[in-house]
Amino acid sequence: MFNYFLLSLILVFALPQDVTKAQNDQPGFISIDCGLQGPNYTDTDISDMYYTSDTGFVDSGVSRSVSSVYVSDSDITQQLKTLRYFPEGSRNCYTLRPVQGKEGRYLIRARFMYGNYDGLNQPPTFDLYIGLQYWETVTITADTLVARREIIHSPSSEYINVCLVKTSPGIPFITTLELRPLPAEMYETKVPVPRGSLNLFFRFNMNASEDYYIRFNDDTYDRFWTASNLTDTIQLSTERPIVSNIFAPPQLVMSTALTPTNTSDGRLRISWVTNITDKFFLYLHFAELELLAPNQSRTFDIIINGIPWYRGLTPTYLSTNTIYDTEPLPSNTTNEVELVKTANSTLLPLLNAIELYALIEFPLQETQDGDVAAMLSIKSTYNLIQNWQGDPCGPESFQWIGVNCSANDDSNAPRITSLNLSSKKLVGSIAPAIFELKALRTLDLSNNNLGGTVPEFLAELQSLTVLKLKGNNFSQPFPQQLLNKANSGTLTFEYDNSSDDVCHSESCNNKKKKKSIVVPIAAAVGGVLFIICASLLAFFIIRSRKPKGMQFQILS
């Protein structure tokens, strides 16, 4: 049985001055103009939205402007005129770290406009991932077509990775990347967080006269509302304010609605086609825009794919009602929502706005946050630019070079168990962040140009069983605790001795025991030979200096 929610906030509509200011300040917003080479800027065409370059969010790719034909086009907003493309690597990622952390819920939006930036007139196709999970395929079909992908996401990590994955000869690119924090109660579902996210299928403003979309700051959360004009409908509108609810659809959206024409069968229909395996979440927004006479009424049922979903809805005058379900809806290949007038209603149904999301499930967990932070610090310390992008442990085909991890299961986030940075031309000292890899069992830093003292914290890594430091310039003595662990056989320790290459392991300890018998004998023999040689040398020196006739007696 469905659980239904009829949200209606009967309050006088007003925005306090400090709330309006908070909107303009865009708290928690991340707005990235990908490929921007100039200074950060405020776009006055989008209600003073502040955009930054992608410096610090991505380590790879090349900045480029779209074709000069489109750079000079005043109808194209500034952030759509630059992009970043990725000619190298199969996966390239942006890493976001919102201030609300993994406790938050976020709207994440990526946009793509090809703009014939490469002069080839060959728009590409590629995949988009969020974290470890496939998000959607991006297919560009025209130079100025803006592809938009949007998801409502509750991450399992402090870090959110948005990755572009090459799947065809075309080169992946991205134009803008935006993150908007949402209230925790907005778009709540019974899908366990963070096991599922809501991928936007469509979001329509039922407005017959407009051909543009509504966004910030008409929408506090910068959602894009696209105008939709259904056939056989007429538009209702009002200039009076509409009381909002927790979903906060914009005033401009709620002040218009569509209703069927009298010549239709009195039903309002919206249909879509999708995969039968998809699961959907539907949000319908209503507000009565006409002051009805005592003998008038507007009541209707909501039918989905022929099955009653909500019966007897009467929209509230100038107040937002949102109908939704916290359980996903099963899908058919062809789906339809119908608003059907009840028998005693004198007026036909209306609809102000509709949102539809497909469920994306996340079966895999992302790497433990502490390990991710440590790896990012190590990456920065040694300026490692190999394939170290996105999540260190997955997906398996994109696991970072030199990194091994524990199994990815439902109960525990993956941990980094092995780090191999051998022969990477590393310089400096051993990165302190290595100490934060608490599950590390094997560390190989051999054959680099590292120096300084070997830090004592390596001996405090309780899981560490193999440590390779040979081929570097470390000063001695090494921490005694490390040597003790090596001598006890709990740690295989390979390093450069001042005279010999020495390793400490159980096999090495056995060799030491054999050598310990030889060393005292050699020392004793050497001592006797030294005394004899010294005595002979003294005899010949004294003899060469004695006066004639003097006799010497040698005592032994």
C-alpha positions as a printed NumPy array, in Angstrom:
array([[  0.   ,   0.   ,   0.   ],
       [  1.31 ,   3.399,  -0.972],
       [  2.028,   6.068,   1.587],
       [  0.817,   9.394,   0.3  ],
       [  1.742,  12.877,   1.287],
       [ -0.39 ,  15.947,   0.715],
       [  1.778,  18.908,   1.589],
       [  0.006,  22.188,   2.126],
       [  1.492,  25.11 ,   4.01 ],
       [ -1.208,  27.66 ,   4.842],
       [  0.876,  30.718,   5.591],
       [  1.111,  34.26 ,   4.335],
       [  3.796,  34.144,   1.644],
       [  6.769,  36.324,   2.494],
       [ 10.527,  36.077,   2.14 ],
       [ 12.494,  37.634,   5.002],
       [ 15.248,  39.973,   3.937],
       [ 18.013,  37.759,   5.33 ],
       [ 16.693,  34.737,   3.378],
       [ 16.763,  36.715,   0.141],
       [ 20.322,  37.767,   0.895],
       [ 21.265,  34.142,   1.571],
       [ 19.96 ,  33.224,  -1.885],
       [ 22.09 ,  35.863,  -3.53 ],
       [ 25.112,  34.685,  -1.574],
       [ 24.523,  31.144,  -2.925],
       [ 25.561,  29.304,   0.273],
       [ 27.11 ,  25.929,  -0.457],
       [ 26.819,  26.324,  -4.235],
       [ 29.663,  24.989,  -6.385],
       [ 29.505,  26.451,  -9.908],
       [ 32.355,  25.411, -12.206],
       [ 32.925,  26.879, -15.648],
       [ 34.971,  24.008, -17.068],
       [ 37.964,  25.126, -19.117],
       [ 37.733,  28.75 , -17.956],
       [ 41.152,  30.346, -18.483],
       [ 40.352,  33.853, -17.285],
       [ 39.352,  35.051, -13.805],
       [ 36.292,  33.836, -11.92 ],
       [ 33.202,  35.896, -12.695],
       [ 29.622,  36.724, -11.788],
       [ 27.145,  36.008, -14.584],
       [ 24.623,  38.837, -14.479],
       [ 22.458,  36.982, -17.007],
       [ 21.773,  34.303, -14.373],
       [ 20.863,  36.406, -11.354],
       [ 24.485,  37.074, -10.42 ],
       [ 25.507,  33.405, -10.339],
       [ 29.194,  33.177,  -9.38 ],
       [ 31.281,  30.826, -11.544],
       [ 34.831,  29.624, -10.889],
       [ 37.427,  27.897, -13.038],
       [ 37.949,  24.155, -12.615],
       [ 41.439,  24.613, -11.156],
       [ 41.71 ,  22.437,  -8.067],
       [ 38.805,  20.194,  -9.073],
       [ 40.489,  18.211, -11.873],
       [ 44.083,  17.192, -12.675],
       [ 43.845,  16.327, -16.358],
       [ 42.39 ,  17.515, -19.629],
       [ 42.854,  20.534, -21.869],
       [ 41.011,  23.872, -21.749],
       [ 39.43 ,  25.071, -24.968],
       [ 36.917,  27.608, -26.237],
       [ 34.103,  26.643, -28.574],
       [ 34.259,  27.707, -32.212],
       [ 34.616,  31.455, -32.705],
       [ 31.228,  31.398, -34.416],
       [ 29.627,  30.595, -31.057],
       [ 31.947,  32.639, -28.845],
       [ 30.482,  35.778, -30.412],
       [ 26.881,  34.558, -30.1  ],
       [ 25.124,  36.692, -27.468],
       [ 22.392,  34.065, -27.017],
       [ 24.925,  31.605, -25.588],
       [ 25.708,  32.219, -21.917],
       [ 29.313,  32.764, -20.891],
       [ 29.836,  29.457, -19.104],
       [ 28.839,  27.529, -22.249],
       [ 31.626,  29.08 , -24.318],
       [ 34.51 ,  27.159, -22.752],
       [ 35.007,  23.47 , -22.033],
       [ 37.579,  20.925, -20.929],
       [ 38.279,  17.887, -23.088],
       [ 40.201,  14.749, -22.16 ],
       [ 42.359,  13.283, -24.95 ],
       [ 44.282,  10.994, -22.571],
       [ 43.172,   8.28 , -20.186],
       [ 40.022,   6.196, -20.154],
       [ 38.612,   7.849, -17.001],
       [ 38.985,  11.495, -15.98 ],
       [ 37.317,  12.857, -12.862],
       [ 36.293,  16.021, -11.08 ],
       [ 36.444,  15.752,  -7.284],
       [ 34.003,  17.859,  -5.259],
       [ 34.019,  18.203,  -1.482],
       [ 30.869,  20.06 ,  -0.383],
       [ 30.936,  21.729,   3.01 ],
       [ 27.914,  19.732,   4.22 ],
       [ 29.851,  16.481,   3.74 ],
       [ 28.298,  13.068,   3.339],
       [ 25.394,  13.999,   5.609],
       [ 23.989,  16.238,   2.891],
       [ 21.7  ,  15.815,  -0.078],
       [ 22.751,  17.507,  -3.297],
       [ 21.542,  18.363,  -6.739],
       [ 24.47 ,  17.729,  -9.106],
       [ 24.25 ,  18.904, -12.703],
       [ 26.644,  18.522, -15.621],
       [ 26.157,  20.272, -18.959],
       [ 27.805,  19.649, -22.295],
       [ 27.898,  21.881, -25.394],
       [ 30.229,  20.683, -28.149],
       [ 30.354,  23.959, -30.092],
       [ 32.632,  22.307, -32.7  ],
       [ 35.588,  23.239, -30.466],
       [ 37.919,  20.901, -32.382],
       [ 36.777,  21.912, -35.867],
       [ 35.972,  18.294, -36.734],
       [ 32.165,  18.508, -36.688],
       [ 32.119,  15.153, -34.89 ],
       [ 30.197,  15.381, -31.593],
       [ 31.245,  12.483, -29.309],
       [ 29.47 ,   9.91 , -27.17 ],
       [ 30.795,   8.907, -23.742],
       [ 29.683,   7.704, -20.305],
       [ 29.205,   9.686, -17.133],
       [ 29.838,   8.174, -13.689],
       [ 29.144,   9.454, -10.192],
       [ 31.371,   7.752,  -7.652],
       [ 31.638,   4.088,  -8.613],
       [ 28.293,   4.011, -10.363],
       [ 27.4  ,   4.476, -14.018],
       [ 25.18 ,   7.535, -14.245],
       [ 24.209,   7.979, -17.888],
       [ 25.504,   8.023, -21.447],
       [ 26.041,  11.45 , -22.984],
       [ 25.315,  11.662, -26.698],
       [ 25.85 ,  14.973, -28.469],
       [ 24.051,  15.376, -31.804],
       [ 24.584,  19.04 , -32.73 ],
       [ 27.09 ,  21.829, -32.152],
       [ 24.852,  24.02 , -30.001],
       [ 22.72 ,  21.333, -28.398],
       [ 23.214,  21.546, -24.626],
       [ 22.998,  18.083, -23.081],
       [ 22.101,  18.245, -19.396],
       [ 22.436,  15.482, -16.816],
       [ 21.097,  16.065, -13.32 ],
       [ 20.922,  13.854, -10.246],
       [ 19.801,  14.2  ,  -6.619],
       [ 22.513,  12.423,  -4.691],
       [ 23.273,  11.561,  -1.059],
       [ 26.923,  10.464,  -1.055],
       [ 28.504,   7.814,   1.154],
       [ 31.789,   9.742,   1.175],
       [ 32.995,  13.245,   1.947],
       [ 34.21 ,  13.325,  -1.656],
       [ 31.978,  13.298,  -4.732],
       [ 33.666,  12.149,  -7.937],
       [ 32.068,  12.993, -11.273],
       [ 33.905,  11.048, -13.968],
       [ 33.888,  11.02 , -17.763],
       [ 34.658,   7.619, -19.278],
       [ 35.729,   7.111, -22.875],
       [ 33.626,   4.508, -24.693],
       [ 34.136,   5.378, -28.369],
       [ 36.724,   7.049, -30.628],
       [ 35.276,  10.443, -29.669],
       [ 36.921,  12.493, -26.908],
       [ 34.894,  13.164, -23.721],
       [ 34.416,  16.789, -22.661],
       [ 32.426,  18.818, -20.145],
       [ 31.182,  22.406, -20.175],
       [ 29.832,  23.111, -16.678],
       [ 29.573,  21.228, -13.394],
       [ 27.294,  22.476, -10.623],
       [ 26.389,  21.317,  -7.111],
       [ 23.49 ,  22.659,  -5.041],
       [ 22.777,  21.618,  -1.422],
       [ 19.191,  20.557,  -0.693],
       [ 17.275,  20.224,   2.593],
       [ 17.38 ,  16.719,   4.053],
       [ 13.58 ,  16.406,   3.97 ],
       [ 13.367,  17.225,   0.259],
       [ 12.986,  14.232,  -2.106],
       [ 13.067,  11.728,   0.756],
       [ 12.598,   8.091,  -0.238],
       [ 12.545,   4.741,   1.518],
       [ 15.526,   3.622,  -0.525],
       [ 18.378,   3.33 ,   2.011],
       [ 20.73 ,   6.31 ,   1.827],
       [ 23.224,   6.296,   0.209],
       [ 22.135,   3.205,  -1.742],
       [ 20.009,   5.087,  -4.239],
       [ 19.973,   8.429,  -6.043],
       [ 17.37 ,  10.14 ,  -8.211],
       [ 18.341,  10.692, -11.835],
       [ 16.244,  13.427, -13.444],
       [ 14.051,  12.129, -16.263],
       [ 12.139,  15.38 , -16.768],
       [ 10.956,  18.441, -14.837],
       [  8.171,  20.423, -16.516],
       [  6.579,  23.771, -15.829],
       [  3.048,  23.591, -17.223],
       [  3.109,  26.846, -19.117],
       [  1.706,  27.152, -22.619],
       [  3.163,  30.562, -23.429],
       [  6.853,  30.318, -22.465],
       [  9.668,  28.589, -24.353],
       [ 12.493,  29.071, -21.862],
       [ 13.464,  27.417, -18.596],
       [ 13.237,  28.843, -15.082],
       [ 16.158,  28.508, -12.655],
       [ 17.973,  30.481,  -9.902],
       [ 17.097,  32.783,  -8.345],
       [ 13.442,  32.172,  -9.139],
       [ 14.236,  28.68 ,  -7.849],
       [ 16.102,  28.809,  -4.536],
       [ 17.84 ,  25.504,  -5.327],
       [ 18.617,  26.314,  -8.976],
       [ 16.522,  23.532, -10.479],
       [ 15.819,  23.87 , -14.2  ],
       [ 12.079,  23.968, -15.011],
       [ 11.372,  23.477, -18.723],
       [  8.129,  24.824, -20.189],
       [  5.761,  22.178, -21.523],
       [  2.599,  22.768, -23.511],
       [  0.317,  19.728, -23.653],
       [ -2.1  ,  19.344, -26.533],
       [ -5.787,  20.021, -26.   ],
       [ -5.158,  22.216, -22.965],
       [ -5.665,  25.815, -21.973],
       [ -3.621,  27.853, -19.506],
       [ -4.703,  29.224, -16.16 ],
       [ -2.626,  31.879, -14.397],
       [ -2.567,  34.298, -11.504],
       [ -0.434,  37.219, -10.381],
       [ -1.138,  36.573,  -6.725],
       [  1.547,  34.874,  -4.568],
       [  1.363,  31.122,  -4.024],
       [  2.138,  29.666,  -0.602],
       [  5.015,  27.193,  -0.916],
       [  5.939,  23.904,   0.798],
       [  9.149,  21.941,   1.488],
       [  9.68 ,  21.307,  -2.239],
       [  9.641,  25.06 ,  -2.878],
       [  8.646,  25.083,  -6.548],
       [  9.183,  28.634,  -7.854],
       [  6.442,  31.242,  -7.861],
       [  6.728,  31.567, -11.631],
       [  6.085,  27.844, -11.965],
       [  3.157,  27.62 ,  -9.571],
       [  1.422,  30.748, -10.887],
       [  0.487,  28.953, -14.115],
       [ -1.304,  25.662, -14.792],
       [ -2.79 ,  23.679, -17.652],
       [ -6.286,  22.235, -17.74 ],
       [ -7.999,  20.186, -20.493],
       [-10.16 ,  21.909, -23.064],
       [-13.891,  21.33 , -22.949],
       [-13.638,  19.552, -26.293],
       [-11.357,  16.867, -24.853],
       [-12.518,  13.889, -22.804],
       [-11.804,  15.874, -19.652],
       [ -8.567,  14.053, -18.873],
       [ -5.089,  15.529, -18.575],
       [ -2.428,  13.072, -19.766],
       [  1.38 ,  12.926, -19.628],
       [  3.233,   9.921, -21.06 ],
       [  6.836,   8.776, -21.41 ],
       [  8.783,   5.803, -22.761],
       [ 11.539,   4.057, -20.837],
       [ 13.07 ,   0.698, -19.93 ],
       [ 10.717,  -1.705, -18.227],
       [ 13.343,  -2.384, -15.538],
       [ 13.451,   1.24 , -14.383],
       [ 11.941,   2.385, -11.09 ],
       [ 10.534,   5.898, -10.863],
       [  9.677,   8.584,  -8.337],
       [  6.943,  11.002,  -9.376],
       [  6.259,  14.453,  -7.883],
       [  3.109,  16.344,  -8.93 ],
       [  2.665,  19.98 ,  -7.859],
       [ -0.79 ,  21.574,  -7.702],
       [ -2.323,  24.913,  -6.674],
       [ -5.807,  26.164,  -7.395],
       [ -5.437,  29.473,  -9.262],
       [ -9.118,  30.432,  -9.54 ],
       [-11.357,  31.605,  -6.708],
       [-14.231,  29.162,  -7.108],
       [-17.857,  30.062,  -6.599],
       [-19.831,  28.15 ,  -3.937],
       [-21.411,  25.974,  -6.62 ],
       [-18.057,  25.137,  -8.245],
       [-15.58 ,  22.383,  -7.39 ],
       [-12.409,  20.901,  -8.847],
       [-11.733,  17.34 ,  -7.686],
       [ -9.954,  14.582,  -9.595],
       [ -8.208,  11.224,  -9.33 ],
       [ -4.609,  10.452, -10.311],
       [ -4.211,   7.277, -12.375],
       [ -0.788,   5.783, -13.265],
       [ -0.627,   3.114, -15.963],
       [ -4.323,   2.394, -15.457],
       [ -4.046,   1.943, -11.675],
       [ -5.52 ,   4.501,  -9.217],
       [ -2.672,   6.193,  -7.374],
       [ -4.438,   9.013,  -5.49 ],
       [ -8.189,   9.601,  -5.256],
       [-10.188,  12.74 ,  -4.662],
       [ -7.577,  15.5  ,  -4.826],
       [ -8.933,  19.025,  -4.442],
       [ -6.096,  21.561,  -4.928],
       [ -5.912,  24.322,  -2.311],
       [ -6.507,  27.878,  -3.462],
       [ -3.178,  29.744,  -3.868],
       [ -1.289,  27.098,  -1.887],
       [  1.094,  24.409,  -3.138],
       [  0.047,  20.757,  -2.802],
       [  2.629,  18.108,  -3.74 ],
       [  1.638,  14.473,  -4.266],
       [  4.444,  11.913,  -4.176],
       [  5.364,   8.49 ,  -2.847],
       [  8.475,   7.446,  -0.937],
       [  8.384,   4.016,  -2.616],
       [  9.449,   3.728,  -6.27 ],
       [  6.858,   3.165,  -8.97 ],
       [  7.202,   0.112, -11.208],
       [  7.692,   0.949, -14.861],
       [  6.246,  -0.212, -18.148],
       [  7.796,   0.368, -21.545],
       [  5.179,   3.078, -22.115],
       [  3.958,   4.948, -19.037],
       [  1.115,   7.407, -18.536],
       [ -0.194,   9.66 , -15.784],
       [ -3.856,  10.65 , -16.088],
       [ -5.743,  13.271, -14.089],
       [ -9.436,  12.275, -14.233],
       [-12.357,  14.452, -13.078],
       [-14.548,  12.844, -10.422],
       [-18.279,  12.488, -11.02 ],
       [-19.297,  15.318,  -8.683],
       [-16.651,  17.825,  -9.84 ],
       [-17.838,  20.772, -11.906],
       [-14.367,  21.74 , -13.182],
       [-11.706,  19.799, -15.039],
       [ -8.312,  18.814, -13.514],
       [ -5.306,  21.102, -13.536],
       [ -1.556,  20.605, -13.164],
       [  1.061,  23.252, -12.35 ],
       [  4.287,  21.216, -12.514],
       [  5.636,  17.675, -12.657],
       [  8.978,  16.047, -11.815],
       [ 10.   ,  12.496, -12.706],
       [ 13.168,  10.742, -11.521],
       [ 14.598,   7.309, -12.263],
       [ 16.222,   5.422,  -9.394],
       [ 19.967,   4.72 ,  -9.694],
       [ 21.108,   2.124,  -7.178],
       [ 24.63 ,   2.011,  -5.745],
       [ 25.587,  -1.599,  -4.909],
       [ 29.26 ,  -0.781,  -4.253],
       [ 30.722,   1.277,  -1.425],
       [ 33.316,   3.964,  -1.967],
       [ 36.758,   3.838,  -0.345],
       [ 36.893,   4.755,   3.352],
       [ 37.164,   8.542,   3.764],
       [ 40.367,   8.518,   5.8  ],
       [ 42.135,   6.465,   3.156],
       [ 40.888,   8.765,   0.385],
       [ 42.139,  11.857,   2.222],
       [ 45.52 ,  10.194,   2.788],
       [ 45.857,   9.181,  -0.863],
       [ 44.97 ,  12.66 ,  -2.085],
       [ 47.633,  14.09 ,   0.231],
       [ 50.22 ,  11.568,  -1.002],
       [ 49.256,  12.39 ,  -4.575],
       [ 49.807,  16.091,  -3.898],
       [ 53.078,  15.543,  -1.988],
       [ 54.701,  13.576,  -4.796],
       [ 52.843,  15.217,  -7.704],
       [ 51.563,  11.876,  -8.964],
       [ 49.488,  12.335, -12.103],
       [ 49.246,   8.763, -13.387],
       [ 45.655,   7.441, -13.313],
       [ 45.024,   8.65 ,  -9.77 ],
       [ 41.543,  10.085, -10.329],
       [ 38.181,   9.259,  -8.857],
       [ 37.85 ,   6.612,  -6.182],
       [ 41.166,   4.836,  -5.412],
       [ 39.621,   1.362,  -5.154],
       [ 37.079,   1.235,  -7.904],
       [ 35.45 ,   0.369, -10.058],
       [ 37.937,  -2.484, -10.377],
       [ 38.82 ,  -1.629, -13.985],
       [ 39.783,   1.906, -12.89 ],
       [ 41.6  ,   1.103,  -9.634],
       [ 44.567,   3.396,  -9.061],
       [ 47.926,   2.117, -10.319],
       [ 49.996,   0.706,  -7.461],
       [ 47.004,   0.392,  -5.124],
       [ 45.383,  -2.787,  -3.808],
       [ 42.277,  -2.749,  -1.65 ],
       [ 40.203,  -4.973,   0.584],
       [ 37.008,  -6.489,  -0.769],
       [ 34.043,  -4.218,  -1.493],
       [ 31.035,  -5.586,   0.392],
       [ 27.841,  -4.339,   1.987],
       [ 29.197,  -4.14 ,   5.517],
       [ 32.553,  -2.404,   5.144],
       [ 33.963,   0.295,   2.906],
       [ 37.097,  -0.787,   1.   ],
       [ 40.437,  -0.08 ,   2.674],
       [ 43.806,   0.382,   0.987],
       [ 45.986,  -2.614,   1.868],
       [ 48.962,  -2.178,  -0.47 ],
       [ 50.742,   0.861,  -1.909],
       [ 53.493,   0.346,  -4.499],
       [ 55.339,   3.529,  -5.475],
       [ 58.555,   1.812,  -6.522],
       [ 60.602,   3.563,  -9.247],
       [ 58.299,   6.617,  -9.472],
       [ 61.135,   9.181,  -9.229],
       [ 59.865,  10.363,  -5.86 ],
       [ 61.902,  13.029,  -4.063],
       [ 61.783,  14.492,  -0.572],
       [ 60.874,  12.548,   2.538],
       [ 58.312,   9.876,   3.348],
       [ 54.871,  11.512,   3.201],
       [ 53.3  ,  11.819,   6.687],
       [ 49.895,  10.959,   5.185],
       [ 51.021,   7.338,   4.811],
       [ 50.447,   7.02 ,   8.567],
       [ 46.715,   7.499,   7.94 ],
       [ 46.522,   4.31 ,   5.849],
       [ 45.681,   2.228,   8.91 ],
       [ 44.9  ,  -0.969,   6.975],
       [ 48.139,  -0.879,   4.957],
       [ 49.927,  -4.249,   4.858],
       [ 52.541,  -3.622,   2.143],
       [ 54.432,  -0.386,   1.417],
       [ 56.987,  -0.286,  -1.403],
       [ 58.93 ,   2.982,  -1.801],
       [ 62.04 ,   1.355,  -3.265],
       [ 64.22 ,   2.79 ,  -6.043],
       [ 63.333,   6.454,  -5.692],
       [ 65.283,   9.484,  -4.51 ],
       [ 63.76 ,   9.802,  -1.059],
       [ 65.908,  10.926,   1.856],
       [ 65.967,  12.162,   5.42 ],
       [ 65.171,  10.029,   8.422],
       [ 62.817,   7.079,   8.275],
       [ 59.801,   8.156,  10.38 ],
       [ 58.929,   6.207,  13.498],
       [ 55.235,   6.153,  12.564],
       [ 55.943,   3.335,  10.094],
       [ 56.505,   1.055,  13.082],
       [ 53.113,   2.116,  14.46 ],
       [ 51.17 ,   0.853,  11.433],
       [ 49.774,  -2.268,  13.07 ],
       [ 48.846,  -4.049,   9.834],
       [ 52.139,  -3.397,   8.028],
       [ 54.037,  -6.638,   7.292],
       [ 56.198,  -5.647,   4.293],
       [ 58.267,  -2.445,   4.055],
       [ 60.607,  -1.839,   1.107],
       [ 62.901,   1.208,   1.247],
       [ 65.93 ,   0.035,  -0.79 ],
       [ 67.374,   2.31 ,  -3.459],
       [ 66.883,   5.608,  -1.597],
       [ 69.055,   7.981,   0.457],
       [ 67.717,   7.575,   3.966],
       [ 69.957,   8.473,   6.883],
       [ 70.644,   5.997,   9.672],
       [ 70.118,   4.759,  12.307],
       [ 66.608,   3.54 ,  11.548],
       [ 63.924,   3.604,  14.255],
       [ 64.676,   0.877,  16.767],
       [ 61.039,  -0.193,  16.874],
       [ 61.169,  -0.962,  13.14 ],
       [ 64.334,  -3.011,  13.596],
       [ 62.775,  -4.843,  16.525],
       [ 59.737,  -5.797,  14.451],
       [ 62.04 ,  -6.959,  11.66 ],
       [ 64.18 ,  -9.004,  14.048],
       [ 61.083, -10.604,  15.567],
       [ 59.886, -11.734,  12.142],
       [ 56.655,  -9.678,  12.134],
       [ 57.969,  -7.299,   9.469],
       [ 59.886,  -7.931,   6.259],
       [ 62.071,  -4.821,   6.089],
       [ 64.233,  -4.176,   3.021],
       [ 66.611,  -1.212,   3.063],
       [ 70.136,  -0.081,   2.136],
       [ 72.841,  -0.676,   4.765],
       [ 75.929,   1.578,   4.758],
       [ 78.117,  -1.347,   3.622],
       [ 75.819,  -4.169,   2.616],
       [ 72.315,  -4.564,   1.311],
       [ 70.441,  -5.923,   4.277],
       [ 66.928,  -7.236,   4.586],
       [ 65.174,  -8.192,   7.773],
       [ 62.872, -11.162,   7.66 ],
       [ 62.773, -14.643,   9.165],
       [ 65.057, -16.009,   6.429],
       [ 67.463, -13.125,   6.958],
       [ 67.492, -13.808,  10.712],
       [ 68.51 , -17.43 ,  10.073],
       [ 71.469, -16.191,   7.994],
       [ 72.478, -13.851,  10.831],
       [ 72.62 , -16.752,  13.286],
       [ 75.069, -18.615,  11.014],
       [ 77.215, -15.514,  10.594],
       [ 77.3  , -14.913,  14.346],
       [ 79.557, -18.011,  14.803],
       [ 82.075, -16.838,  12.209],
       [ 82.401, -13.265,  13.398],
       [ 83.95 , -13.961,  16.908],
       [ 86.517, -16.436,  15.469],
       [ 87.586, -14.001,  12.784],
       [ 87.907, -11.258,  15.373],
       [ 90.145, -13.408,  17.633],
       [ 92.453, -14.485,  14.804],
       [ 92.724, -10.903,  13.621],
       [ 93.715,  -9.753,  17.123],
       [ 96.579, -12.283,  17.43 ],
       [ 97.95 , -11.385,  14.   ],
       [ 97.87 ,  -7.699,  14.927],
       [ 99.957,  -8.266,  18.108],
       [102.609, -10.327,  16.244],
       [102.96 ,  -7.741,  13.472],
       [103.241,  -4.889,  15.972],
       [105.984,  -6.711,  17.941],
       [108.09 ,  -7.415,  14.846],
       [107.775,  -3.8  ,  13.704],
       [108.98 ,  -2.508,  17.09 ],
       [111.959,  -4.915,  17.073],
       [113.272,  -3.727,  13.727],
       [112.866,  -0.043,  14.599],
       [114.804,  -0.389,  17.888],
       [117.532,  -2.501,  16.317],
       [118.172,   0.081,  13.639],
       [118.823,   2.73 ,  16.354],
       [121.001,   0.78 ,  18.96 ],
       [124.746,   1.75 ,  19.597],
       [127.522,  -0.685,  18.677],
       [128.359,  -3.312,  21.343],
       [125.05 ,  -3.041,  23.102],
       [123.243,  -6.358,  23.549],
       [119.482,  -6.741,  23.623],
       [117.41 ,  -9.486,  25.174],
       [114.026, -10.102,  23.802],
       [111.534, -11.27 ,  26.384],
       [108.53 , -13.232,  25.358]])
